């Protein structure tokens, strides 16, 4: 308990350790967030590639269907 800006001897001894513990917890939290961000980025990249490949395959199929339909029309003449 501080009276008029003075700390008790116990507070003077404990405050550096408390500050160090807070800084260490902040450091650990930032590391956890960085790891989580890396995992999220990897998952997003994988999902992006998966979507691209599906869109390309759908586009290829629709082009192939259109081409086959055009061939069928040309052969019927």
VENQUI-V658094 format. One record per pair of residues at least 12 apart in sequence whose C-alpha atoms are under 8 Angstrom apart, sorted by the first residue. I is the first residue (numbers start at 1). J is the second residue. D is the distance in Angstrom with one decimal. If there is no record, write none. Layout:
# VENQUI-V658094
i | j | d
I | J | D
I | J | D
This chain:
# VENQUI-V658094
none
